[in-house]
Amino acid sequence: MPRSPDIPDAFDVVTLVVLRRPADAPDMSEAELDALQARHLAYRAELRRSGVIVANGPFGEQTDPSYRGMSIFACDPAEAARLSAGDPSVVAGRLAFDVMEWWVAAGSLAFPGADGPVGERRAMPD
């Protein structure tokens, strides 16, 4: 069966990590939350400086407030999961994460701050 002309011949596949607040997140004082947030932001900033994260940030208005933010990683899903598991807010149980590959039409994303290509170019499997 021929492929629809609306489906690209090639895709850029990147690794996404979505951070979310789990239902069983521990309660913490404002001072504890402030200190944890500072460590979380410093950890993510270091991943960005090292080139492992090429884009990230918090969500604004949304239909599900448990979703907190998203990062695009310049590594495979297993490494992104390993690094996300080390985030101080994940370690503390205040955040959890989901890791996935995101397939977008080849050439539709650009990461000008990245040192090299982000993701992998692939054809749509038959």
VOROFI-576782 format. One record per residue: x, y negated, z of N, C-alpha, C in turn; residue number from 1. Coordinates in steps of 0.001 Angstrom, whole numbers, plus 500000, padded with zeros to 6 digits. Atoms other than C-alpha are relative to their C-alpha. Layout:
% VOROFI-576782
@n_px X; n_py Y; n_pz Z; ca_px X; ca_py Y; ca_pz Z; c_px X; c_py Y; c_pz Z; i NUM $
...
% end
This chain:
% VOROFI-576782
@n_px 500852; n_py 501183; n_pz 500000; ca_px 500000; ca_py 500000; ca_pz 500000; c_px 500895; c_py 498757; c_pz 500000; i 1 $
@n_px 499166; n_py 501196; n_pz 500051; ca_px 501520; ca_py 496622; ca_pz 499025; c_px 499761; c_py 499110; c_pz 501214; i 2 $
@n_px 500076; n_py 500920; n_pz 498864; ca_px 502276; ca_py 494126; ca_pz 501764; c_px 499293; c_py 498723; c_pz 499580; i 3 $
@n_px 500693; n_py 501264; n_pz 500245; ca_px 500097; ca_py 491016; ca_pz 502004; c_px 501032; c_py 498894; c_pz 499775; i 4 $
@n_px 499071; n_py 501095; n_pz 500220; ca_px 501789; ca_py 487877; ca_pz 500651; c_px 500097; c_py 499065; c_pz 501208; i 5 $
@n_px 499963; n_py 500826; n_pz 498798; ca_px 501008; ca_py 486246; ca_pz 504018; c_px 500970; c_py 500541; c_pz 501044; i 6 $
@n_px 499062; n_py 499406; n_pz 499055; ca_px 503435; ca_py 488599; ca_pz 505792; c_px 501410; c_py 499780; c_pz 499470; i 7 $
@n_px 498637; n_py 500268; n_pz 500469; ca_px 507063; ca_py 487466; ca_pz 505583; c_px 500766; c_py 501293; c_pz 499732; i 8 $
@n_px 499118; n_py 498866; n_pz 500273; ca_px 509717; ca_py 489797; ca_pz 504170; c_px 500991; c_py 500214; c_pz 501126; i 9 $
@n_px 499005; n_py 499897; n_pz 498931; ca_px 512030; ca_py 489039; ca_pz 507091; c_px 499519; c_py 499209; c_pz 501214; i 10 $
@n_px 500352; n_py 500621; n_pz 498727; ca_px 511639; ca_py 488088; ca_pz 510740; c_px 501263; c_py 499757; c_pz 500806; i 11 $
@n_px 498992; n_py 500192; n_pz 498980; ca_px 513881; ca_py 486594; ca_pz 513362; c_px 499373; c_py 500488; c_pz 501296; i 12 $
@n_px 500516; n_py 499396; n_pz 498774; ca_px 513407; ca_py 488621; ca_pz 516533; c_px 500817; c_py 499468; c_pz 501165; i 13 $
@n_px 499337; n_py 500562; n_pz 498834; ca_px 514211; ca_py 486834; ca_pz 519787; c_px 499419; c_py 500634; c_pz 501263; i 14 $
@n_px 500423; n_py 499443; n_pz 498710; ca_px 513948; ca_py 487908; ca_pz 523417; c_px 499378; c_py 498900; c_pz 500846; i 15 $
@n_px 500711; n_py 500923; n_pz 499121; ca_px 511375; ca_py 486096; ca_pz 525542; c_px 499903; c_py 500587; c_pz 501395; i 16 $
@n_px 500286; n_py 499631; n_pz 498617; ca_px 511100; ca_py 486188; ca_pz 529301; c_px 498966; c_py 499013; c_pz 500508; i 17 $
@n_px 501057; n_py 500827; n_pz 499428; ca_px 507879; ca_py 484889; ca_pz 530826; c_px 500015; c_py 500219; c_pz 501509; i 18 $
@n_px 500026; n_py 499942; n_pz 498534; ca_px 507975; ca_py 484069; ca_pz 534530; c_px 498574; c_py 499790; c_pz 500471; i 19 $
@n_px 501352; n_py 500132; n_pz 499457; ca_px 504818; ca_py 484512; ca_pz 536557; c_px 500054; c_py 500152; c_pz 501519; i 20 $
@n_px 500119; n_py 499888; n_pz 498550; ca_px 503761; ca_py 484212; ca_pz 540184; c_px 499209; c_py 501255; c_pz 500302; i 21 $
@n_px 500752; n_py 498779; n_pz 499682; ca_px 502812; ca_py 487658; ca_pz 541496; c_px 498944; c_py 499724; c_pz 501073; i 22 $
@n_px 501086; n_py 500166; n_pz 499024; ca_px 499623; ca_py 488009; ca_pz 543524; c_px 500489; c_py 500176; c_pz 501430; i 23 $
@n_px 499498; n_py 499727; n_pz 498649; ca_px 501657; ca_py 489265; ca_pz 546485; c_px 501252; c_py 499189; c_pz 500337; i 24 $
@n_px 498837; n_py 500846; n_pz 499708; ca_px 504241; ca_py 486440; ca_pz 546484; c_px 499999; c_py 499622; c_pz 501473; i 25 $
@n_px 499961; n_py 500314; n_pz 498567; ca_px 505442; ca_py 485824; ca_pz 550030; c_px 499753; c_py 498513; c_pz 500256; i 26 $
@n_px 500174; n_py 501383; n_pz 499569; ca_px 504371; ca_py 482676; ca_pz 551838; c_px 501330; c_py 499494; c_pz 500529; i 27 $
@n_px 498768; n_py 500620; n_pz 499532; ca_px 507224; ca_py 480295; ca_pz 552552; c_px 499685; c_py 498571; c_pz 500409; i 28 $
@n_px 500162; n_py 501402; n_pz 499604; ca_px 507552; ca_py 476933; ca_pz 554255; c_px 500415; c_py 499095; c_pz 498840; i 29 $
@n_px 499613; n_py 500955; n_pz 501046; ca_px 507953; ca_py 473810; ca_pz 552116; c_px 501521; c_py 499901; c_pz 499887; i 30 $
@n_px 498535; n_py 500085; n_pz 500027; ca_px 511628; ca_py 473617; ca_pz 553103; c_px 500602; c_py 501231; c_pz 499325; i 31 $
@n_px 499509; n_py 498768; n_pz 500645; ca_px 512181; ca_py 477254; ca_pz 552096; c_px 499722; c_py 499983; c_pz 498500; i 32 $
@n_px 500351; n_py 500072; n_pz 501417; ca_px 510346; ca_py 476715; ca_pz 548807; c_px 500889; c_py 499010; c_pz 499252; i 33 $
@n_px 499135; n_py 500996; n_pz 500634; ca_px 512378; ca_py 473579; ca_pz 548044; c_px 501406; c_py 500562; c_pz 499788; i 34 $
@n_px 498655; n_py 499422; n_pz 500116; ca_px 515664; ca_py 475388; ca_pz 548719; c_px 500020; c_py 501103; c_pz 498953; i 35 $
@n_px 500086; n_py 498918; n_pz 500983; ca_px 514567; ca_py 478406; ca_pz 546675; c_px 499885; c_py 499424; c_pz 498586; i 36 $
@n_px 500152; n_py 500620; n_pz 501322; ca_px 513484; ca_py 476180; ca_pz 543770; c_px 501337; c_py 499424; c_pz 499520; i 37 $
@n_px 498689; n_py 500540; n_pz 500382; ca_px 516885; ca_py 474463; ca_pz 543800; c_px 500928; c_py 501117; c_pz 499535; i 38 $
@n_px 499161; n_py 498863; n_pz 500412; ca_px 518658; ca_py 477849; ca_pz 543625; c_px 499524; c_py 500586; c_pz 498676; i 39 $
@n_px 500581; n_py 499501; n_pz 501247; ca_px 516271; ca_py 479034; ca_pz 540876; c_px 500425; c_py 499121; c_pz 498825; i 40 $
@n_px 499645; n_py 500921; n_pz 501082; ca_px 516899; ca_py 475918; ca_pz 538770; c_px 501495; c_py 500037; c_pz 499701; i 41 $
@n_px 498544; n_py 499919; n_pz 500208; ca_px 520674; ca_py 476145; ca_pz 539294; c_px 500366; c_py 501284; c_pz 499261; i 42 $
@n_px 499736; n_py 498713; n_pz 500661; ca_px 520652; ca_py 479812; ca_pz 538243; c_px 499638; c_py 499919; c_pz 498523; i 43 $
@n_px 500431; n_py 500113; n_pz 501391; ca_px 518667; ca_py 479078; ca_pz 535074; c_px 500907; c_py 499034; c_pz 499234; i 44 $
@n_px 499109; n_py 500961; n_pz 500659; ca_px 520879; ca_py 476058; ca_pz 534299; c_px 501335; c_py 500648; c_pz 499653; i 45 $
@n_px 498744; n_py 499313; n_pz 500287; ca_px 523976; ca_py 478237; ca_pz 534544; c_px 499837; c_py 500969; c_pz 498834; i 46 $
@n_px 500249; n_py 499124; n_pz 501151; ca_px 522449; ca_py 480787; ca_pz 532155; c_px 499914; c_py 499177; c_pz 498719; i 47 $
@n_px 500077; n_py 500888; n_pz 501167; ca_px 521723; ca_py 477897; ca_pz 529791; c_px 501403; c_py 499524; c_pz 499608; i 48 $
@n_px 498632; n_py 500462; n_pz 500285; ca_px 525284; ca_py 476503; ca_pz 530105; c_px 500854; c_py 501096; c_pz 499380; i 49 $
@n_px 499196; n_py 498889; n_pz 500517; ca_px 526724; ca_py 479941; ca_pz 529402; c_px 499520; c_py 500476; c_pz 498625; i 50 $
@n_px 500512; n_py 499651; n_pz 501314; ca_px 524610; ca_py 480231; ca_pz 526233; c_px 499087; c_py 501202; c_pz 499975; i 51 $
@n_px 500879; n_py 498832; n_pz 499953; ca_px 522539; ca_py 483198; ca_pz 527410; c_px 498542; c_py 499585; c_pz 499800; i 52 $
@n_px 501324; n_py 500574; n_pz 500239; ca_px 519371; ca_py 481094; ca_pz 527557; c_px 500179; c_py 498857; c_pz 499011; i 53 $
@n_px 499898; n_py 501070; n_pz 500996; ca_px 518842; ca_py 478879; ca_pz 524510; c_px 498851; c_py 499001; c_pz 500100; i 54 $
@n_px 501116; n_py 500914; n_pz 499754; ca_px 515510; ca_py 477326; ca_pz 525528; c_px 499228; c_py 500531; c_pz 501199; i 55 $
@n_px 500824; n_py 499577; n_pz 498870; ca_px 513487; ca_py 477374; ca_pz 528723; c_px 499316; c_py 498797; c_pz 500623; i 56 $
@n_px 500687; n_py 501052; n_pz 499285; ca_px 511079; ca_py 475415; ca_pz 530828; c_px 498693; c_py 500490; c_pz 500583; i 57 $
@n_px 501267; n_py 499627; n_pz 499345; ca_px 507917; ca_py 475436; ca_pz 532912; c_px 498817; c_py 499780; c_pz 499068; i 58 $
@n_px 501262; n_py 500216; n_pz 500706; ca_px 504375; ca_py 475648; ca_pz 531603; c_px 499254; c_py 498840; c_pz 500646; i 59 $
@n_px 500876; n_py 501061; n_pz 499499; ca_px 501958; ca_py 472748; ca_pz 531962; c_px 498589; c_py 500534; c_pz 500120; i 60 $
@n_px 501386; n_py 499548; n_pz 499951; ca_px 498236; ca_py 473072; ca_pz 531492; c_px 499889; c_py 501373; c_pz 499354; i 61 $
@n_px 500156; n_py 498639; n_pz 500513; ca_px 497208; ca_py 476676; ca_pz 530980; c_px 498756; c_py 500630; c_pz 500605; i 62 $
@n_px 501204; n_py 499333; n_pz 499514; ca_px 494318; ca_py 479061; ca_pz 531460; c_px 500285; c_py 500923; c_pz 501174; i 63 $
@n_px 499636; n_py 499105; n_pz 498901; ca_px 496208; ca_py 481321; ca_pz 533894; c_px 501153; c_py 499373; c_pz 500782; i 64 $
@n_px 498951; n_py 500702; n_pz 499246; ca_px 498116; ca_py 479414; ca_pz 536591; c_px 501090; c_py 500906; c_pz 500565; i 65 $
@n_px 498928; n_py 499129; n_pz 499511; ca_px 500120; ca_py 482513; ca_pz 537551; c_px 501219; c_py 499945; c_pz 499084; i 66 $
@n_px 498857; n_py 500141; n_pz 500905; ca_px 502293; ca_py 481933; ca_pz 534464; c_px 500730; c_py 498713; c_pz 500330; i 67 $
@n_px 499227; n_py 501133; n_pz 499500; ca_px 505092; ca_py 479614; ca_pz 535545; c_px 500939; c_py 499395; c_pz 498961; i 68 $
@n_px 499073; n_py 500541; n_pz 500983; ca_px 507548; ca_py 479276; ca_pz 532643; c_px 500484; c_py 501079; c_pz 499062; i 69 $
@n_px 499532; n_py 499079; n_pz 501015; ca_px 509342; ca_py 480870; ca_pz 529725; c_px 501420; c_py 499645; c_pz 499608; i 70 $
@n_px 498641; n_py 500190; n_pz 500499; ca_px 512883; ca_py 481344; ca_pz 528459; c_px 500180; c_py 500831; c_pz 498740; i 71 $
@n_px 499556; n_py 499243; n_pz 501159; ca_px 514301; ca_py 482411; ca_pz 525114; c_px 501464; c_py 500328; c_pz 500234; i 72 $
@n_px 498655; n_py 499513; n_pz 499731; ca_px 517405; ca_py 484515; ca_pz 525625; c_px 500722; c_py 500345; c_pz 498703; i 73 $
@n_px 499151; n_py 499630; n_pz 501143; ca_px 520283; ca_py 485045; ca_pz 523177; c_px 500678; c_py 501330; c_pz 500304; i 74 $
@n_px 499492; n_py 498654; n_pz 499703; ca_px 520677; ca_py 488695; ca_pz 524185; c_px 498845; c_py 500974; c_pz 499830; i 75 $
@n_px 501057; n_py 499006; n_pz 500176; ca_px 518747; ca_py 491938; ca_pz 523992; c_px 499086; c_py 500047; c_pz 501232; i 76 $
@n_px 500952; n_py 499964; n_pz 498885; ca_px 515719; ca_py 492631; ca_pz 526207; c_px 500556; c_py 500630; c_pz 501280; i 77 $
@n_px 499459; n_py 499367; n_pz 498792; ca_px 517638; ca_py 494917; ca_pz 528584; c_px 500891; c_py 499034; c_pz 500775; i 78 $
@n_px 499129; n_py 500974; n_pz 499325; ca_px 520241; ca_py 492236; ca_pz 529330; c_px 499187; c_py 498841; c_pz 500554; i 79 $
@n_px 500862; n_py 501069; n_pz 499496; ca_px 517548; ca_py 489571; ca_pz 529667; c_px 499287; c_py 500441; c_pz 501275; i 80 $
@n_px 500651; n_py 499477; n_pz 498787; ca_px 515756; ca_py 491792; ca_pz 532206; c_px 500996; c_py 500063; c_pz 501153; i 81 $
@n_px 498979; n_py 499923; n_pz 498948; ca_px 518987; ca_py 492374; ca_pz 534135; c_px 500281; c_py 498616; c_pz 500575; i 82 $
@n_px 499722; n_py 501362; n_pz 499545; ca_px 519705; ca_py 488644; ca_pz 534279; c_px 498799; c_py 499393; c_pz 500713; i 83 $
@n_px 501195; n_py 500531; n_pz 499354; ca_px 516117; ca_py 487769; ca_pz 535155; c_px 499801; c_py 500591; c_pz 501386; i 84 $
@n_px 500115; n_py 499354; n_pz 498690; ca_px 516167; ca_py 490258; ca_pz 538021; c_px 500914; c_py 499341; c_pz 501030; i 85 $
@n_px 499086; n_py 500689; n_pz 499100; ca_px 519042; ca_py 488223; ca_pz 539505; c_px 499587; c_py 498587; c_pz 500355; i 86 $
@n_px 500479; n_py 501355; n_pz 499696; ca_px 517080; ca_py 484963; ca_pz 539576; c_px 499603; c_py 499958; c_pz 501479; i 87 $
@n_px 500329; n_py 500059; n_pz 498573; ca_px 516828; ca_py 483868; ca_pz 543233; c_px 498506; c_py 500038; c_pz 500298; i 88 $
@n_px 501443; n_py 499975; n_pz 499750; ca_px 513057; ca_py 483340; ca_pz 542934; c_px 499407; c_py 501377; c_pz 499755; i 89 $
@n_px 500424; n_py 498613; n_pz 500224; ca_px 512642; ca_py 486866; ca_pz 541557; c_px 500450; c_py 500861; c_pz 501176; i 90 $
@n_px 499470; n_py 499244; n_pz 498860; ca_px 514862; ca_py 488307; ca_pz 544276; c_px 499139; c_py 499764; c_pz 501238; i 91 $
@n_px 500818; n_py 500353; n_pz 498832; ca_px 512740; ca_py 486471; ca_pz 546879; c_px 498550; c_py 500440; c_pz 499864; i 92 $
@n_px 501379; n_py 499553; n_pz 500193; ca_px 509502; ca_py 487835; ca_pz 545369; c_px 499023; c_py 498900; c_pz 499643; i 93 $
@n_px 500885; n_py 501111; n_pz 500366; ca_px 508118; ca_py 484393; ca_pz 544462; c_px 499665; c_py 499999; c_pz 498519; i 94 $
@n_px 500250; n_py 499867; n_pz 501427; ca_px 508393; ca_py 485125; ca_pz 540738; c_px 500212; c_py 501437; c_pz 499568; i 95 $
@n_px 499781; n_py 498735; n_pz 500704; ca_px 508111; ca_py 488209; ca_pz 538578; c_px 500192; c_py 499615; c_pz 498538; i 96 $
@n_px 499772; n_py 500343; n_pz 501401; ca_px 508873; ca_py 488438; ca_pz 534876; c_px 499554; c_py 501111; c_pz 499076; i 97 $
@n_px 500299; n_py 499084; n_pz 501090; ca_px 507839; ca_py 490065; ca_pz 531640; c_px 501007; c_py 499706; c_pz 498898; i 98 $
@n_px 499023; n_py 500131; n_pz 501078; ca_px 510368; ca_py 490677; ca_pz 528856; c_px 499386; c_py 500585; c_pz 498737; i 99 $
@n_px 500551; n_py 499514; n_pz 501265; ca_px 509398; ca_py 491055; ca_pz 525217; c_px 500810; c_py 499464; c_pz 498835; i 100 $
@n_px 499461; n_py 500527; n_pz 501242; ca_px 510622; ca_py 490666; ca_pz 521687; c_px 498906; c_py 499188; c_pz 499329; i 101 $
@n_px 500925; n_py 500846; n_pz 500731; ca_px 509004; ca_py 487900; ca_pz 519669; c_px 500458; c_py 499953; c_pz 498554; i 102 $
@n_px 499710; n_py 499961; n_pz 501431; ca_px 508912; ca_py 488329; ca_pz 515890; c_px 499387; c_py 498762; c_pz 499359; i 103 $
@n_px 500477; n_py 501194; n_pz 500697; ca_px 508667; ca_py 485051; ca_pz 513952; c_px 500574; c_py 500001; c_pz 498590; i 104 $
@n_px 499527; n_py 500057; n_pz 501386; ca_px 509021; ca_py 484357; ca_pz 510237; c_px 501443; c_py 499490; c_pz 499973; i 105 $
@n_px 498579; n_py 500350; n_pz 500082; ca_px 512727; ca_py 484171; ca_pz 509367; c_px 500165; c_py 498519; c_pz 499692; i 106 $
@n_px 499696; n_py 501406; n_pz 500229; ca_px 514062; ca_py 480644; ca_pz 509601; c_px 499028; c_py 499016; c_pz 500614; i 107 $
@n_px 501000; n_py 500924; n_pz 499460; ca_px 511077; ca_py 479209; ca_pz 511488; c_px 500378; c_py 499429; c_pz 501367; i 108 $
@n_px 499525; n_py 500529; n_pz 498719; ca_px 512967; ca_py 478642; ca_pz 514764; c_px 501430; c_py 499508; c_pz 499834; i 109 $
@n_px 498628; n_py 500498; n_pz 499987; ca_px 516105; ca_py 476607; ca_pz 515350; c_px 500396; c_py 499695; c_pz 501439; i 110 $
@n_px 499467; n_py 500262; n_pz 498667; ca_px 518256; ca_py 476360; ca_pz 518450; c_px 501313; c_py 499236; c_pz 499832; i 111 $
@n_px 498804; n_py 500776; n_pz 500308; ca_px 520683; ca_py 473493; ca_pz 517811; c_px 501069; c_py 500049; c_pz 501083; i 112 $
@n_px 499010; n_py 499921; n_pz 498936; ca_px 522373; ca_py 473928; ca_pz 521186; c_px 500706; c_py 501334; c_pz 500092; i 113 $
@n_px 499398; n_py 498658; n_pz 499946; ca_px 523241; ca_py 477591; ca_pz 520573; c_px 501322; c_py 500010; c_pz 499245; i 114 $
@n_px 498685; n_py 499880; n_pz 500633; ca_px 526815; ca_py 478517; ca_pz 519674; c_px 499967; c_py 500843; c_pz 498734; i 115 $
@n_px 500101; n_py 499129; n_pz 501168; ca_px 525670; ca_py 481012; ca_pz 517066; c_px 498573; c_py 500421; c_pz 499796; i 116 $
@n_px 501367; n_py 499531; n_pz 500247; ca_px 522665; ca_py 482907; ca_pz 515776; c_px 499347; c_py 500513; c_pz 501279; i 117 $
@n_px 500786; n_py 499514; n_pz 498870; ca_px 519942; ca_py 483708; ca_pz 518265; c_px 499059; c_py 501059; c_pz 499453; i 118 $
@n_px 500875; n_py 498928; n_pz 500451; ca_px 518142; ca_py 486998; ca_pz 517876; c_px 500615; c_py 500781; c_pz 498860; i 119 $
@n_px 499571; n_py 499082; n_pz 501051; ca_px 518331; ca_py 489429; ca_pz 515045; c_px 499017; c_py 499902; c_pz 498845; i 120 $
@n_px 500866; n_py 500026; n_pz 501175; ca_px 516980; ca_py 489270; ca_pz 511504; c_px 499593; c_py 501428; c_pz 499679; i 121 $
@n_px 500516; n_py 498662; n_pz 500295; ca_px 514755; ca_py 492262; ca_pz 510718; c_px 498910; c_py 499922; c_pz 498938; i 122 $
@n_px 501120; n_py 499847; n_pz 500914; ca_px 512363; ca_py 493453; ca_pz 508064; c_px 498834; c_py 500620; c_pz 500765; i 123 $
@n_px 501173; n_py 499392; n_pz 499387; ca_px 508818; ca_py 494420; ca_pz 508989; c_px 500045; c_py 501500; c_pz 499737; i 124 $
@n_px 500010; n_py 498553; n_pz 500223; ca_px 508738; ca_py 498164; ca_pz 509559; c_px 498785; c_py 500391; c_pz 499155; i 125 $
@n_px 501108; n_py 499519; n_pz 500834; ca_px 506613; ca_py 500051; ca_pz 507049; c_px 499024; c_py 500828; c_pz 500816; i 126 $
% end
